[in-house]
Amino acid sequence: MTDRPSAGGASAGSAFAGRAVCVAGLGVSGRAAARVLAAHGARVTAVDARDDAAQRARTAELEALGVEVRLGDGDSLPAGTELVVTSPGWRPDTPLLAAAAAAGIEIIGEVELAWRLRPENAAPWLAITGTDGKTTVVRMLASMLTAAGYKALAVGNVGTPIVEAVSEPYDVLAVELSSYQLHWSSSIRPFAAAVLNVAPDHLDWHGSMEAYVAAKSTIFAPGCVAVFNADDDTSTALADRAEGVERRVGFTLRVPRPGEFGVVEELLVDRAFTGDPGTQAVEVAALGDVRPFAPHNVANALAAAALARAFGAPADAVRDGLRAFVPDPHRIQHVADVAGVAYVNDSKATQPHAAAASLAAYRNVVWIAGGLLKGLDVDDLVRSCAGRLRGAVLMGRDRHRLAEALARHAPDVPVVDVPDTDTGAMDRVVTEASGLARPGDTVLLAPVGASFDMFTDYPARGDAFIAAVGRLADARRAAGGPVRPGPAGGAARDAD
C-alpha cells in the first residue's frame, strides 16, 4: 500500500441543524439523504408522488426518525423550506423544483449534500462520468484500489449511497456520477476525475446536448487530475477547457504518447505516472486481463488504471485488480453457444453509443433491438454497423424507427418485426433470431432503447433473454444439437 493523498475535507454537518430541508423523491438516495439530514438535526420534510403499501413501508423508518413524510404529492413545495435536496431523476422543470428556483431556494442533490457533510480527513474522491462505462469503470477502479491495499468503496450512482459512505473511515471512494447528479452539484472537488466518453443521451431531461455536456464538464474541478478519453473528441475538449486542474492524463486504444495510458501490442501501459513519461512506459496489465474482452472494455480498464495510478496505486495492483474484477450481468454477457451460434446479452445498451460499441465487438451479428428510444437518432448507428449485420429482429414500442433506419442504410439485411408484448415475446424474438443466424454468428441483444415499454427494467429484459436462450438450448439439446453455456457475468458499459 502506498501513502494516500490528503483529503483536506472539513465538517459542515452543523450547518444543517435546525434548517427546514425538503427531500424531493424517496428512492434509495432520497431516503438516505433524509436519514442523514435528520441525524444532523435538520427539520426534514420528505415528499414523493408515489403512495402505495410498498412506499409506505419503506418510509416508515423515516417517520420514526422525526421526518415528516408526504406521499402522493410530489408537486407542492412545503411552506418554510430553506433548502431542497432532490433525487437525481427529478427534472429541473418539475413543479416543486421550479417553485423552489423561483423563490430563490437552493437546490442540491445527494452527491452535493454528501460533499458538504464530509468529516475532517474525509476520504478523497476518484470520480467517473460519461455516457457509457461508468459502473464498469468504478467497479474496476475499486478492485484495483483494494488490490493496492486501500480501504476503498464504489459509491454514487452504484451501490452504497454516497451520503452514507462519506462518514465511514475509507481511504478513498470510487464515485460514479451521472449527468443528473452533476447538474445538482456545485462544490465537489474530486482528487481525480474522468470523463469516459460523451454521446447524445438524456436530452429530454437536460433540454439540449449543450446542457448535457455542460453537466458532464463540471466533474473536472480545479485542483483535480483530469483523466480524458483521447479517442473521444468531446472528452478531450472538456479536459482541454478545464481550468485550474493539476494535470491532464489521456487514455487511448492506440500506442500512448507521453502523458497517456494506451496499448502496446498485447499490453496496457502507463506513460503518465513514470519517472520520465517522455522515454519510459510501465506495463500495468495485459489485454488478456480484461474481461470480457472488447475494445470499449479495454478503454474502460485504461480509464480505471489512470485513476488508480493517479492516486498512487502500484502497477501490479492494476493488473491484480483487473484479474479480481467480477463483471456485472447484462453487459456484453455471453449466455450460451447453441448450434454454433453465440448468444450475448447486452440489455444495458440502452442508447446508440452503447449499442454501437457492443455491435463493434462482433464480426457477424443477428441484432435484437428495440424499446423506448427517448428521442435519440439511430441513423448513424445503423449506418456504422450495417456491414456486420446478418439480420435484425425488432421488438418494443419504437421498433418502427429502427426498421426505417435499416431500410435506409441496410436494405439487404433481413428484418423480422415482433409486435408481441406479452410474457412470451422474448421467446419469439430469440426463435426468430436463431433462424437468421449461421454457425459462427453472434445473436446480440443490444436494444438501443430503454426497457420500460415491455419490462420493469433492463435487468428484467436481460433475464427474459437469458431464459429464452435457455429454453432454445433445451430444445436443441433434446434434438441432439450442440449446446455450450457461456461464462457467468460480463461487463462493459453502463448508460447514464
PyMOL commands that set and color helices and strands:
alter all, ss='L'
color gray80, all
select helices_A, chain A and resi 13-16+28-39+53-64+95-102+110-116+134-147+162-165+179-183+203-206+209-217+233-241+287-289+295-311+315-324+352-359+379-388+399-409+425-436+458-478
alter helices_A, ss='H'
color red, helices_A
select strands_A, chain A and resi 20-24+43-48+68-71+83-86+106-109+125-129+152-156+172-176+192-195+225-229+247-251+260-264+267-270+282-286+333-338+341-345+365-370+389-395+415-417+442-448+483-485
alter strands_A, ss='S'
color yellow, strands_A
deselect
rebuild
show_as cartoon
